[in-house]
Amino acid sequence: MLITFEEPADGRENHVLFDRRSALDIAAFVVDGVDLSPGAAIPSDGDIRIDRALAGFLFTCGPEHIRHPEAIEGGVEGARYPLHGSLAGTAVSRPEMASDGAECTATIEVALADGGQARVERRWRIDVGRNEVVLEDRVVNVGAADFPPMMMYHVNIAGRLLGPDTRIVSASLEGRESAWRFGNGESAHFCLPAAVGSDGWSDAALAGLAGLGGRNLQVRFRTDTLPFLQMWRCQRGGADVISIEPVSHRIAKRPELAAAGELIPLQPGETRSYAIAFSVF
């Protein structure tokens, strides 16, 4: 499924291609004929679901776990939450596209690793006024027991599009900007509290993308449920990718988060909402 929208300045078309086989995430984001997604230039953790998702422009991890596998609290011996949670790789059977082609919605039923059940009510739309693609998610606990939602949105950009002058720009960073090749070695990541704007949102941008003629990619996100900005890069072997990753929780193991009161349960029938948006300018 595809959303197409024009840039107001020159009428050039951009295309967003959804992946129905993986939670209606974004397989490709094409700007003026250039796909920003990394494609095959990614590292593999050996999980076919995640290899497929990571190759696209955006994939969602959650709704009950993020990051690397961990033991399920109170589960049978050896039971673990899967890499990046259970949502990635979940097929969408009946997405609906608006008649004007500017909105796409879907309801995704997710079997959680701990035996629970969640529903993700997903809405993609074009905000013409801001020339943004907007994602609004509502996670509903449709199971019989509570669980603490965890969500992370991986916006994956092909490293081939970056140049020596590309910068990370965000109020969340000390000094408000950084070289894109942060950290040491072939791979690095960081996770910081997101700076909150007057509208309750935060943002981060890759500025001066050489492969897009020096244009910028900006990602904005709601901070009430996504209070952290995480970023990751990998330039190892054939991998060349950088990600902007709004996330619900800091980097810590689940027992540490639970002890600190940061795993807030969602009771049966309750909901929690998330939103991000991205644009090129």
GUDORO-976861 format. One record per residue (C-alpha): residue number from 1; residue in three letters; y, z, x. Coordinates in nm, 2 decimals, always signed. Last residue first. Example, Ala and Ser with C-alpha at 12.3 -4.5 7.8 and 13.67 -1.06 7.14 Angstrom:
BEGIN
site num=2&residu=SER&Y=-0.11&Z=+0.71&X=+1.37
site num=1&residu=ALA&Y=-0.45&Z=+0.78&X=+1.23
***
This chain:
BEGIN
site num=281&residu=PHE&Y=+2.00&Z=+0.39&X=+1.29
site num=280&residu=VAL&Y=+1.63&Z=+0.45&X=+1.21
site num=279&residu=SER&Y=+1.53&Z=+0.70&X=+0.94
site num=278&residu=PHE&Y=+1.30&Z=+0.99&X=+0.87
site num=277&residu=ALA&Y=+1.25&Z=+1.25&X=+0.60
site num=276&residu=ILE&Y=+1.05&Z=+1.57&X=+0.56
site num=275&residu=ALA&Y=+0.96&Z=+1.80&X=+0.27
site num=274&residu=TYR&Y=+0.74&Z=+2.09&X=+0.20
site num=273&residu=SER&Y=+0.64&Z=+2.28&X=-0.12
site num=272&residu=ARG&Y=+0.42&Z=+2.58&X=-0.19
site num=271&residu=THR&Y=+0.22&Z=+2.64&X=-0.51
site num=270&residu=GLU&Y=+0.04&Z=+2.92&X=-0.69
site num=269&residu=GLY&Y=-0.25&Z=+2.87&X=-0.93
site num=268&residu=PRO&Y=-0.49&Z=+3.08&X=-0.72
site num=267&residu=GLN&Y=-0.29&Z=+3.29&X=-0.48
site num=266&residu=LEU&Y=-0.12&Z=+3.14&X=-0.17
site num=265&residu=PRO&Y=-0.15&Z=+3.39&X=+0.12
site num=264&residu=ILE&Y=+0.12&Z=+3.43&X=+0.39
site num=263&residu=LEU&Y=-0.03&Z=+3.40&X=+0.73
site num=262&residu=GLU&Y=+0.28&Z=+3.52&X=+0.93
site num=261&residu=GLY&Y=+0.21&Z=+3.89&X=+0.88
site num=260&residu=ALA&Y=+0.21&Z=+3.96&X=+1.25
site num=259&residu=ALA&Y=-0.16&Z=+4.06&X=+1.25
site num=258&residu=ALA&Y=-0.23&Z=+3.73&X=+1.06
site num=257&residu=LEU&Y=-0.05&Z=+3.52&X=+1.32
site num=256&residu=GLU&Y=-0.24&Z=+3.69&X=+1.60
site num=255&residu=PRO&Y=-0.57&Z=+3.65&X=+1.43
site num=254&residu=ARG&Y=-0.49&Z=+3.28&X=+1.37
site num=253&residu=LYS&Y=-0.42&Z=+3.20&X=+1.73
site num=252&residu=ALA&Y=-0.06&Z=+3.13&X=+1.83
site num=251&residu=ILE&Y=+0.18&Z=+2.83&X=+1.85
site num=250&residu=ARG&Y=+0.44&Z=+2.90&X=+1.58
site num=249&residu=HIS&Y=+0.38&Z=+2.82&X=+1.22
site num=248&residu=SER&Y=+0.50&Z=+2.59&X=+0.94
site num=247&residu=VAL&Y=+0.54&Z=+2.28&X=+1.15
site num=246&residu=PRO&Y=+0.78&Z=+1.99&X=+1.20
site num=245&residu=GLU&Y=+0.62&Z=+1.76&X=+1.47
site num=244&residu=ILE&Y=+0.81&Z=+1.50&X=+1.66
site num=243&residu=SER&Y=+0.54&Z=+1.31&X=+1.86
site num=242&residu=ILE&Y=+0.54&Z=+1.11&X=+2.19
site num=241&residu=VAL&Y=+0.27&Z=+0.86&X=+2.28
site num=240&residu=ASP&Y=+0.13&Z=+0.67&X=+2.58
site num=239&residu=ALA&Y=-0.24&Z=+0.70&X=+2.62
site num=238&residu=GLY&Y=-0.42&Z=+0.45&X=+2.84
site num=237&residu=GLY&Y=-0.47&Z=+0.70&X=+3.13
site num=236&residu=ARG&Y=-0.24&Z=+0.99&X=+3.05
site num=235&residu=GLN&Y=+0.11&Z=+0.97&X=+2.92
site num=234&residu=CYS&Y=+0.09&Z=+1.23&X=+2.64
site num=233&residu=ARG&Y=+0.39&Z=+1.39&X=+2.46
site num=232&residu=TRP&Y=+0.42&Z=+1.67&X=+2.21
site num=231&residu=MET&Y=+0.71&Z=+1.82&X=+2.01
site num=230&residu=GLN&Y=+0.72&Z=+2.12&X=+1.78
site num=229&residu=LEU&Y=+1.01&Z=+2.22&X=+1.56
site num=228&residu=PHE&Y=+0.95&Z=+2.53&X=+1.37
site num=227&residu=PRO&Y=+1.07&Z=+2.67&X=+1.03
site num=226&residu=LEU&Y=+0.87&Z=+2.43&X=+0.81
site num=225&residu=THR&Y=+0.85&Z=+2.62&X=+0.48
site num=224&residu=ASP&Y=+1.21&Z=+2.73&X=+0.45
site num=223&residu=THR&Y=+1.31&Z=+2.48&X=+0.72
site num=222&residu=ARG&Y=+1.31&Z=+2.16&X=+0.52
site num=221&residu=PHE&Y=+1.28&Z=+1.86&X=+0.76
site num=220&residu=ARG&Y=+1.47&Z=+1.58&X=+0.92
site num=219&residu=VAL&Y=+1.34&Z=+1.31&X=+1.16
site num=218&residu=GLN&Y=+1.57&Z=+1.07&X=+1.34
site num=217&residu=LEU&Y=+1.48&Z=+0.75&X=+1.52
site num=216&residu=ASN&Y=+1.76&Z=+0.60&X=+1.72
site num=215&residu=ARG&Y=+1.86&Z=+0.25&X=+1.83
site num=214&residu=GLY&Y=+1.89&Z=+0.13&X=+2.18
site num=213&residu=GLY&Y=+1.75&Z=-0.22&X=+2.12
site num=212&residu=LEU&Y=+1.44&Z=-0.10&X=+1.94
site num=211&residu=GLY&Y=+1.21&Z=-0.11&X=+2.25
site num=210&residu=ALA&Y=+1.48&Z=+0.08&X=+2.45
site num=209&residu=LEU&Y=+1.49&Z=+0.37&X=+2.20
site num=208&residu=GLY&Y=+1.83&Z=+0.52&X=+2.27
site num=207&residu=ALA&Y=+1.80&Z=+0.85&X=+2.08
site num=206&residu=LEU&Y=+1.48&Z=+1.02&X=+1.98
site num=205&residu=ALA&Y=+1.60&Z=+1.25&X=+1.71
site num=204&residu=ALA&Y=+1.55&Z=+1.60&X=+1.58
site num=203&residu=ASP&Y=+1.66&Z=+1.75&X=+1.25
site num=202&residu=SER&Y=+1.69&Z=+2.07&X=+1.05
site num=201&residu=TRP&Y=+1.73&Z=+2.13&X=+0.68
site num=200&residu=GLY&Y=+1.86&Z=+2.43&X=+0.48
site num=199&residu=ASP&Y=+2.17&Z=+2.23&X=+0.37
site num=198&residu=SER&Y=+2.41&Z=+2.42&X=+0.60
site num=197&residu=GLY&Y=+2.18&Z=+2.33&X=+0.89
site num=196&residu=VAL&Y=+1.90&Z=+2.54&X=+1.03
site num=195&residu=ALA&Y=+1.80&Z=+2.52&X=+1.40
site num=194&residu=ALA&Y=+1.43&Z=+2.51&X=+1.41
site num=193&residu=PRO&Y=+1.25&Z=+2.79&X=+1.60
site num=192&residu=LEU&Y=+1.08&Z=+2.62&X=+1.90
site num=191&residu=CYS&Y=+0.74&Z=+2.47&X=+1.98
site num=190&residu=PHE&Y=+0.68&Z=+2.29&X=+2.31
site num=189&residu=HIS&Y=+0.44&Z=+2.03&X=+2.44
site num=188&residu=ALA&Y=+0.33&Z=+1.86&X=+2.76
site num=187&residu=SER&Y=+0.10&Z=+1.58&X=+2.89
site num=186&residu=GLU&Y=+0.09&Z=+1.38&X=+3.21
site num=185&residu=GLY&Y=+0.23&Z=+1.65&X=+3.43
site num=184&residu=ASN&Y=+0.52&Z=+1.89&X=+3.38
site num=183&residu=GLY&Y=+0.75&Z=+1.95&X=+3.08
site num=182&residu=PHE&Y=+0.99&Z=+1.71&X=+2.92
site num=181&residu=ARG&Y=+0.96&Z=+1.33&X=+2.94
site num=180&residu=TRP&Y=+1.21&Z=+1.27&X=+2.66
site num=179&residu=ALA&Y=+1.50&Z=+1.41&X=+2.86
site num=178&residu=SER&Y=+1.66&Z=+1.69&X=+2.67
site num=177&residu=GLU&Y=+1.94&Z=+1.75&X=+2.41
site num=176&residu=ARG&Y=+2.12&Z=+2.02&X=+2.22
site num=175&residu=GLY&Y=+2.20&Z=+2.23&X=+2.53
site num=174&residu=GLU&Y=+1.91&Z=+2.45&X=+2.45
site num=173&residu=LEU&Y=+1.72&Z=+2.26&X=+2.19
site num=172&residu=SER&Y=+1.71&Z=+2.33&X=+1.81
site num=171&residu=ALA&Y=+2.04&Z=+2.15&X=+1.77
site num=170&residu=SER&Y=+1.84&Z=+1.83&X=+1.83
site num=169&residu=VAL&Y=+1.86&Z=+1.52&X=+2.05
site num=168&residu=ILE&Y=+1.56&Z=+1.40&X=+2.26
site num=167&residu=ARG&Y=+1.68&Z=+1.14&X=+2.50
site num=166&residu=THR&Y=+1.59&Z=+0.78&X=+2.59
site num=165&residu=ASP&Y=+1.77&Z=+0.67&X=+2.91
site num=164&residu=PRO&Y=+1.46&Z=+0.59&X=+3.11
site num=163&residu=GLY&Y=+1.31&Z=+0.39&X=+2.82
site num=162&residu=LEU&Y=+1.10&Z=+0.46&X=+2.52
site num=161&residu=LEU&Y=+0.94&Z=+0.19&X=+2.30
site num=160&residu=ARG&Y=+0.62&Z=+0.18&X=+2.51
site num=159&residu=GLY&Y=+0.57&Z=+0.55&X=+2.43
site num=158&residu=ALA&Y=+0.47&Z=+0.46&X=+2.08
site num=157&residu=ILE&Y=+0.60&Z=+0.71&X=+1.83
site num=156&residu=ASN&Y=+0.40&Z=+0.96&X=+1.63
site num=155&residu=VAL&Y=+0.55&Z=+1.17&X=+1.36
site num=154&residu=HIS&Y=+0.30&Z=+1.46&X=+1.32
site num=153&residu=TYR&Y=+0.37&Z=+1.67&X=+1.01
site num=152&residu=MET&Y=+0.23&Z=+2.02&X=+1.03
site num=151&residu=MET&Y=+0.11&Z=+2.24&X=+0.75
site num=150&residu=MET&Y=-0.05&Z=+2.58&X=+0.71
site num=149&residu=PRO&Y=-0.13&Z=+2.73&X=+0.37
site num=148&residu=PRO&Y=-0.27&Z=+3.09&X=+0.37
site num=147&residu=PHE&Y=-0.57&Z=+3.11&X=+0.13
site num=146&residu=ASP&Y=-0.63&Z=+3.29&X=-0.20
site num=145&residu=ALA&Y=-0.95&Z=+3.27&X=-0.39
site num=144&residu=ALA&Y=-1.08&Z=+3.08&X=-0.69
site num=143&residu=GLY&Y=-0.96&Z=+2.73&X=-0.60
site num=142&residu=VAL&Y=-0.68&Z=+2.52&X=-0.73
site num=141&residu=ASN&Y=-0.42&Z=+2.64&X=-0.48
site num=140&residu=VAL&Y=-0.15&Z=+2.39&X=-0.51
site num=139&residu=VAL&Y=+0.03&Z=+2.22&X=-0.21
site num=138&residu=ARG&Y=+0.35&Z=+2.03&X=-0.31
site num=137&residu=ASP&Y=+0.45&Z=+1.75&X=-0.08
site num=136&residu=GLU&Y=+0.78&Z=+1.56&X=-0.06
site num=135&residu=LEU&Y=+0.81&Z=+1.27&X=+0.18
site num=134&residu=VAL&Y=+1.14&Z=+1.09&X=+0.23
site num=133&residu=VAL&Y=+1.21&Z=+0.75&X=+0.39
site num=132&residu=GLU&Y=+1.58&Z=+0.74&X=+0.47
site num=131&residu=ASN&Y=+1.87&Z=+0.50&X=+0.41
site num=130&residu=ARG&Y=+2.09&Z=+0.80&X=+0.34
site num=129&residu=GLY&Y=+2.22&Z=+0.67&X=+0.00
site num=128&residu=VAL&Y=+1.90&Z=+0.46&X=-0.05
site num=127&residu=ASP&Y=+1.67&Z=+0.76&X=-0.04
site num=126&residu=ILE&Y=+1.34&Z=+0.58&X=-0.04
site num=125&residu=ARG&Y=+1.04&Z=+0.77&X=-0.19
site num=124&residu=TRP&Y=+0.70&Z=+0.92&X=-0.10
site num=123&residu=ARG&Y=+0.56&Z=+1.18&X=-0.33
site num=122&residu=ARG&Y=+0.24&Z=+1.38&X=-0.26
site num=121&residu=GLU&Y=+0.08&Z=+1.64&X=-0.48
site num=120&residu=VAL&Y=-0.17&Z=+1.81&X=-0.25
site num=119&residu=ARG&Y=-0.45&Z=+1.99&X=-0.44
site num=118&residu=ALA&Y=-0.65&Z=+2.27&X=-0.28
site num=117&residu=GLN&Y=-1.00&Z=+2.40&X=-0.30
site num=116&residu=GLY&Y=-1.17&Z=+2.69&X=-0.12
site num=115&residu=GLY&Y=-1.49&Z=+2.70&X=+0.07
site num=114&residu=ASP&Y=-1.35&Z=+2.81&X=+0.41
site num=113&residu=ALA&Y=-1.32&Z=+2.45&X=+0.53
site num=112&residu=LEU&Y=-1.11&Z=+2.35&X=+0.24
site num=111&residu=ALA&Y=-1.21&Z=+2.07&X=+0.00
site num=110&residu=VAL&Y=-0.89&Z=+1.87&X=-0.06
site num=109&residu=GLU&Y=-0.80&Z=+1.69&X=-0.38
site num=108&residu=ILE&Y=-0.51&Z=+1.45&X=-0.32
site num=107&residu=THR&Y=-0.27&Z=+1.36&X=-0.60
site num=106&residu=ALA&Y=-0.07&Z=+1.05&X=-0.52
site num=105&residu=THR&Y=+0.29&Z=+0.91&X=-0.55
site num=104&residu=CYS&Y=+0.47&Z=+0.60&X=-0.42
site num=103&residu=GLU&Y=+0.84&Z=+0.53&X=-0.46
site num=102&residu=ALA&Y=+1.07&Z=+0.23&X=-0.38
site num=101&residu=GLY&Y=+0.85&Z=-0.05&X=-0.51
site num=100&residu=ASP&Y=+1.08&Z=-0.11&X=-0.82
site num=99&residu=SER&Y=+0.78&Z=-0.06&X=-1.06
site num=98&residu=ALA&Y=+0.69&Z=+0.27&X=-0.90
site num=97&residu=MET&Y=+0.36&Z=+0.27&X=-0.70
site num=96&residu=GLU&Y=+0.08&Z=+0.50&X=-0.81
site num=95&residu=PRO&Y=-0.20&Z=+0.63&X=-0.58
site num=94&residu=ARG&Y=-0.54&Z=+0.65&X=-0.74
site num=93&residu=SER&Y=-0.83&Z=+0.72&X=-0.50
site num=92&residu=VAL&Y=-0.68&Z=+0.88&X=-0.20
site num=91&residu=ALA&Y=-0.93&Z=+0.94&X=+0.08
site num=90&residu=THR&Y=-0.93&Z=+1.26&X=+0.29
site num=89&residu=GLY&Y=-0.93&Z=+1.17&X=+0.66
site num=88&residu=ALA&Y=-0.66&Z=+1.42&X=+0.75
site num=87&residu=LEU&Y=-0.65&Z=+1.70&X=+0.49
site num=86&residu=SER&Y=-0.91&Z=+1.93&X=+0.63
site num=85&residu=GLY&Y=-0.74&Z=+2.11&X=+0.92
site num=84&residu=HIS&Y=-0.59&Z=+1.98&X=+1.24
site num=83&residu=LEU&Y=-0.93&Z=+2.00&X=+1.43
site num=82&residu=PRO&Y=-1.18&Z=+2.16&X=+1.19
site num=81&residu=TYR&Y=-1.17&Z=+2.53&X=+1.08
site num=80&residu=ARG&Y=-1.48&Z=+2.69&X=+1.23
site num=79&residu=ALA&Y=-1.82&Z=+2.83&X=+1.11
site num=78&residu=GLY&Y=-2.02&Z=+2.95&X=+1.41
site num=77&residu=GLU&Y=-2.14&Z=+3.27&X=+1.24
site num=76&residu=VAL&Y=-2.08&Z=+3.25&X=+0.87
site num=75&residu=GLY&Y=-1.72&Z=+3.30&X=+0.75
site num=74&residu=GLY&Y=-1.52&Z=+3.63&X=+0.74
site num=73&residu=GLU&Y=-1.23&Z=+3.46&X=+0.92
site num=72&residu=ILE&Y=-1.32&Z=+3.10&X=+1.00
site num=71&residu=ALA&Y=-1.34&Z=+3.05&X=+1.37
site num=70&residu=GLU&Y=-1.08&Z=+2.82&X=+1.53
site num=69&residu=PRO&Y=-1.05&Z=+2.45&X=+1.58
site num=68&residu=HIS&Y=-0.73&Z=+2.31&X=+1.74
site num=67&residu=ARG&Y=-0.39&Z=+2.25&X=+1.57
site num=66&residu=ILE&Y=-0.33&Z=+2.33&X=+1.20
site num=65&residu=HIS&Y=-0.54&Z=+2.50&X=+0.93
site num=64&residu=GLU&Y=-0.54&Z=+2.55&X=+0.55
site num=63&residu=PRO&Y=-0.34&Z=+2.25&X=+0.43
site num=62&residu=GLY&Y=-0.33&Z=+2.13&X=+0.70
site num=61&residu=CYS&Y=-0.25&Z=+1.84&X=+0.93
site num=60&residu=THR&Y=-0.04&Z=+1.55&X=+0.81
site num=59&residu=PHE&Y=-0.02&Z=+1.21&X=+0.98
site num=58&residu=LEU&Y=+0.27&Z=+0.99&X=+1.05
site num=57&residu=PHE&Y=+0.31&Z=+0.66&X=+1.25
site num=56&residu=GLY&Y=-0.06&Z=+0.58&X=+1.28
site num=55&residu=ALA&Y=-0.29&Z=+0.61&X=+1.58
site num=54&residu=LEU&Y=-0.30&Z=+0.98&X=+1.53
site num=53&residu=ALA&Y=-0.47&Z=+0.94&X=+1.19
site num=52&residu=ARG&Y=-0.76&Z=+0.72&X=+1.31
site num=51&residu=ASP&Y=-0.83&Z=+0.94&X=+1.62
site num=50&residu=ILE&Y=-0.79&Z=+1.24&X=+1.39
site num=49&residu=ARG&Y=-1.06&Z=+1.14&X=+1.15
site num=48&residu=ILE&Y=-1.29&Z=+1.02&X=+1.43
site num=47&residu=ASP&Y=-1.29&Z=+1.36&X=+1.60
site num=46&residu=GLY&Y=-1.37&Z=+1.32&X=+1.97
site num=45&residu=ASP&Y=-1.04&Z=+1.46&X=+2.09
site num=44&residu=SER&Y=-0.91&Z=+1.12&X=+2.18
site num=43&residu=PRO&Y=-0.59&Z=+1.03&X=+2.36
site num=42&residu=ILE&Y=-0.36&Z=+0.77&X=+2.21
site num=41&residu=ALA&Y=-0.24&Z=+0.42&X=+2.30
site num=40&residu=ALA&Y=-0.47&Z=+0.25&X=+2.04
site num=39&residu=GLY&Y=-0.19&Z=+0.24&X=+1.78
site num=38&residu=PRO&Y=+0.13&Z=+0.42&X=+1.89
site num=37&residu=SER&Y=+0.33&Z=+0.37&X=+1.57
site num=36&residu=LEU&Y=+0.68&Z=+0.23&X=+1.60
site num=35&residu=ASP&Y=+0.59&Z=-0.12&X=+1.47
site num=34&residu=VAL&Y=+0.86&Z=-0.37&X=+1.56
site num=33&residu=GLY&Y=+0.94&Z=-0.66&X=+1.33
site num=32&residu=ASP&Y=+1.29&Z=-0.53&X=+1.24
site num=31&residu=VAL&Y=+1.15&Z=-0.18&X=+1.19
site num=30&residu=VAL&Y=+0.78&Z=-0.16&X=+1.11
site num=29&residu=PHE&Y=+0.64&Z=+0.19&X=+1.03
site num=28&residu=ALA&Y=+0.26&Z=+0.18&X=+1.04
site num=27&residu=ALA&Y=-0.04&Z=+0.38&X=+0.92
site num=26&residu=ILE&Y=+0.16&Z=+0.63&X=+0.73
site num=25&residu=ASP&Y=-0.02&Z=+0.91&X=+0.55
site num=24&residu=LEU&Y=-0.16&Z=+0.85&X=+0.20
site num=23&residu=ALA&Y=-0.43&Z=+1.12&X=+0.26
site num=22&residu=SER&Y=-0.63&Z=+0.92&X=+0.51
site num=21&residu=ARG&Y=-0.82&Z=+0.64&X=+0.35
site num=20&residu=ARG&Y=-0.52&Z=+0.53&X=+0.15
site num=19&residu=ASP&Y=-0.32&Z=+0.47&X=+0.47
site num=18&residu=PHE&Y=+0.03&Z=+0.38&X=+0.38
site num=17&residu=LEU&Y=+0.23&Z=+0.09&X=+0.53
site num=16&residu=VAL&Y=+0.61&Z=+0.14&X=+0.55
site num=15&residu=HIS&Y=+0.81&Z=-0.17&X=+0.61
site num=14&residu=ASN&Y=+1.17&Z=-0.24&X=+0.72
site num=13&residu=GLU&Y=+1.37&Z=-0.54&X=+0.61
site num=12&residu=ARG&Y=+1.69&Z=-0.65&X=+0.77
site num=11&residu=GLY&Y=+1.99&Z=-0.66&X=+0.52
site num=10&residu=ASP&Y=+2.25&Z=-0.63&X=+0.79
site num=9&residu=ALA&Y=+2.43&Z=-0.29&X=+0.75
site num=8&residu=PRO&Y=+2.24&Z=-0.18&X=+0.43
site num=7&residu=GLU&Y=+1.90&Z=-0.18&X=+0.60
site num=6&residu=GLU&Y=+1.65&Z=-0.32&X=+0.35
site num=5&residu=PHE&Y=+1.34&Z=-0.15&X=+0.21
site num=4&residu=THR&Y=+0.97&Z=-0.23&X=+0.18
site num=3&residu=ILE&Y=+0.71&Z=+0.01&X=+0.07
site num=2&residu=LEU&Y=+0.35&Z=-0.09&X=+0.12
site num=1&residu=MET&Y=+0.00&Z=+0.00&X=+0.00
***
